[in-house]
Amino acid sequence: MTVILTSCPPGLRGHLTQWLLEFSAGVYVGHVSTRVRRRLWARVIGMAGPGRALMVYQINGEQRLSFEARDHHWTPVDLDGITLMCRPSEPVFNAAMPTGWSKAARRRFGRRPRSPTSRSKEK
């Protein structure tokens, strides 16, 4: 079982170290029973506050893994019996970005010599 915590209170981190080994900052690894795993996850949900948590554990099945997520951007999705982590799509257009040509591009377009075909179209 692996639990990954982000921005969680130190009390939760201390509680998890009673049952799991802290592999890296916010990453806990261990082998516990199903009952203990469920109670630990309930404790994580109750104590996480504004933080995020992700748990990966072993189950019987084709994939042999299952995921639990709390306030995480990536969400587990069951697709024909296989659990995949769904990443949120990035917005294609950002409304805060200015639209149109930049000032430098407009200056370059102004310096560009016109082709003979464009002059005939203007007349």
N, C-alpha and C positions, 0 to 999 in steps of 0.2 A: 504494500500500500504506500502511496506517495501523496502527500498533501503539500500544496504550494500556496503560500499566503503572501498577499501584497497589501501593505498599509494597514495591518491589523494591530490591535493593542498588544503590549508586551505580556499582559496576563494570559491571553490566549496562547501566545508562543510558549510561555512557561508551562501551561497546562499540557500542551502537546509533547513537550520534552519528557514528561513523565511516562509516556507510552511509546514515543517514537524517537529516533535519532535525528538530530538536526544535521543534515548532509551539507547544506550551504545556508546562507542567510535566507530564511523563509521557506526552505525546502526540507520537508520531514519525510523520513523513510522508515518503514518497519513492517513487521509481520504480526498482525493481530487477528483475533477471531471476528466473525461477522457481527456478533453482539457488541463487541468493543468498538468496531469500526463504525457501526450505526450511532452509537452513543457519542463517539468522538465527533462525527459529522454534525450531530445535533448540537453539540457544544460549540463547534466552529460557527454554525449558523447563528446561534444565540449570542456569541461573544465577538463576532467579527466587526460589528459596528460599521464604519464607512468602508472597511477593507474588502478585498476580493479574495476568494478562495477557490481552489481547484483540487479535486481529489481523483486519483486514478487507482483502481484496485482490480485484483484478479477475480474472475468468475469462470464457471464452467460454460463453455460455448465455443463457437468457431473462432471468434476473435480473442477470447480469453482475457479481455479487458473491459472495464466499464468506467464511466466518468461521471462525476458530479461537479456542478459549478454553482457558485454563488456570486452574483453581481459581476460576472466576468463578461468581457466583450465576445469571447468565443463561446458558443453554446453547443452542447452535445446534441446531435440529431441522429435518430435511428433511421437507417436507410436499408431496407430489406434484411434486417437482422444484424447489420453491421453498424456500430456507432462511429460516427465521424464528427470531428469538431468543425462546426460551421463558423467561418470567419466573416465578420460583417464586411459588406462591400464598401469600398471607398466612394465618396461622392465624386462623380465625374466632373461636375462644375461647382466651383466654389463661388458663392455670391459675393464674397468680399473681394475677389480678384477684379481688377479693372478690366473692362472690355475694350476692344478696338486695338488700334496700332499704338505702339509706344512712340514717344517724341523722337527718339533716335531713328526709328523705322520711317516715320513721316519725313524726316530730313533726308534720309537716303533715297526715298521715293522721289523727293523733289529734285535731287541732283541727277537722277537717272535720265539719260537722253531718251527722247521719245522715238519710237519706231515710226517709219513712214506710213504704216497701216493705221496707227492710232491717230496720226495727224489728218488723214483723209476722212476718218470717221467723225472727227470733231467738226469739220466744215459742213 
